[in-house]
Amino acid sequence: MEKTVLQAREISKYFHDPYDIQVLKKISFEVKKGEFTSIIGKSGCGKSTLLYILSTMDTDYQGDLLLDEQLMRGKKEGDLARVRNEKIGFVFQFHYLLNEFSVLKNVMLPGLKLNKLSAAEVEQHAYEKLKILGIQDEALKLPNQLSGGQKQRVAIARALINNPLIVMGDEPTGNLDKKNSEIVFEIFKELAEAFNQSLLIVTHDNEFAQRTHRIIEMEDGAIIRM
């Protein structure tokens, strides 16, 4: 039985400005090790709000979030920042690469920040991740010398540098054409199936979602199908 890496228990969320509006309603589900899960639903249904909570960046919610069987409630911001850097890899719609640094250095940054390994070891790990994603030959280029699809692969390599418990994506193919969306999907699939990496991906792309291991469908702040 694969272990549970993330557990949401009855997570609810209100916005308070100017009135109380409930945006998430008792969301409960879990993600197992090596599971590739997608979250779908119309714009405004609460997908990104939920991801923000699950990634520990929003702490104003009711219910419980467990990562690696550890309760996140009540942790200090510094502890949550460490959890984010060590246990969660992020891939966004926009890659957020730093153009003043090489591809290799961009991938290394979260590893250097975590400060668990020497710079030489982090560099070696960064090369390994770039190799898995087929872009090791671009390592010494600057991000603005890459195509959009290559940039997103660099962003995935950066998300993997600390061997996270789970990779979370917010519309990671939303800015890509069909060909590059397919490449990113195949990378995620390989990460789950060959490397036993857990993935939780918010997407508008139903074709992408249909091919993941499991779909969580949301409507009006609630899970309507799983």
N, C-alpha and C positions, 0 to 999 in steps of 0.2 A: 504493500500500500504506500503510494507516494505521500510524502509529508505535505501538510498544508503550509504554504508560505505567507498567505495573506488571508485575513478573515475580517469581514465587515459584519457587525452585529447591530441590526436595527438602527442604522445611521440616519438621522434626520437633521435637516438644516433649515434655518430661517434667515431671511434677510429682514432687517429691522428699519429700513429707511424708505419712506416715512412711516409705513405701516408694517406690521408683521406679515410676511408672506412666506409660506412653507414651500421651499424649493426641492427638498428631498424628503421622502416619506418612508421611514423604516426600511432602509435598504439592507438586505442580508444576503451574503454569498461568500464563497471562499475560492481561492485559486491554489491548485496543487503544484508541486514541483514538476516542471517540464510541460505545464499546460499552456496552450496558446488560446487565450480568451479574448473575444472582442465585445465591446459595448456599443450598441447602435441605438438610434432614436432620432426623432426630428430635432432641428435646432431649438434650443430653449427648453429641452426636456430634463436638463440637469446633468448630462454626461460629464461635461468638463468640470462642473462644480464638484461632482463626486470624485473625479480623478484628483482634483486639488486637495481634497480631504484625505484620500487614500495615500497620496504622496507626502502627507504630514505637513504640507505647506499652509493648510487652513486648519486651525485647532478649535474653531468656534462651531461645534456641532454637538448633537446628542447621540448617544450610542457608543459603541466600542470599536476600535480599530486595533487589530493585532497583526504585527509583522514578525515573522520568525517566532511565533507563539509568544511574543512580548507585547504587553498592552502599551499603546502609545499615549493614552490619556495621562495627563499630569506630568509628562516629561518636560524638562526645561528646554528652551529654544536651542541652546547649544547642543544638547543631547539629540534633539530631533535633527539638527543640521548634520550631525555625525551619522545618524541613521540614514538620512537621504544620500549622503555621499558614499556610504559603505554598502548599503543594502538595496538601493534603488538606482536603476539607470533610466535616464529620460531621453525620449526622442520626440521632438515637437514638429509641427508643420513647417516651421522655419528653422533652419539648422543652427543658427546662433554660433557660427564659427568666428573666431577672431582673426581678421585678415592680416594683422601684423605678425602672426605666428605661423609657422609651417603646419602642414597637415599633421605631421608626427607630434609636434608640440601641443596642438589642439587636443589630440587624443590623450596625451600624457597629463594634461592639466588636473583632472579630478584625482588621478593617481598620486600626483605630487602633493596635492592638497591633503589627501588622506594620510600621507606621510608614514605609511607602514613599510614601504620598500625603499631601497636606494634609487636615486635618479636613473642609474644604469639599468636596474631591474625593471623600473617603470617603462623605460624606453624599449626594452626587449619585449615586454608584454604588449606595448602599443604596436610594435611591428607585427607581433603574432595576430593581434586583432585585425589589423589592416590586411594581413595575408588571408585570414578567414573570409574577409569581405572582398578579396580580389583587387585591392587598390594599394598594395604595398609599393608599387612603382611610383605612386604619386606622393610618397611620404615627405619628400623635401620641397614639394611645391607649396605655394601659398593658396589658401582657399579660393581666392578670386581667379585662379588659373584653372579651376575645375568646373565641370558641368553641374547642373542642379542635382542630377541623380548621384554623381560622385560625392557631392557635398553631403547629401543625406546619408550615404554609406559611411562617410567620415564621422558624422554625428552618431551613427549606430555604434561604430568602433569606440567612440568616446564614452557612450553609455555603458559599454561592456568592460571598460578598463579595470574597474575594481571588482570584477566577477560578481555582479550584484545578485541578490536573492531574486529580484524581479525587475523586468524592464517594463516601464510604462510609456505608452505613446499617445500623444494627443494629435489626431489627424496626421500621422507621419507620412501619408501618401497624398495629402490634400493639395500639395503644391507641385505634384509630379504628373507627367504625362503617363499614358497607359503602359508604355514599355518600362519606364523606370518604376512605376507602381508595382509592376509584376516582379521586377528584380528585388525590390524591398520586401514584397510578400515572401518570395522564395528564401530570402535571407532569414526572415523571422521563422519561417517553417523549419529551416535547417537548424537554427539555434534551438528551437524547441525539441526537435526530433533527434538531432545528432549530439547536441550539447546539454540536453535536459534543462534548458533555460525556461523559466516561467515568463510569460508575456501577457500584459493586459493593455489592450489597444482600443482607444476610443476612435471610431471611424464613421464617416458618412457613406463610405463605399460598401454597399451591400454585397457586391460581388467578392470583395476582399473578406468581409465577415463570414460569408457562407462557407468559406474554405478553412476557417479556423476550427479548432477543436470544439469550441463552445461559444454560443452567442448569448449575451445578456441584452434583452431589449427593454428600453425605458420609454415611458410616456408620462408626462406631467409629474416628474419627480419620483416615480415609482417603477419598480421592475414589473413588467407585464408578462414577460415570457423568458424562459431560461432553458 
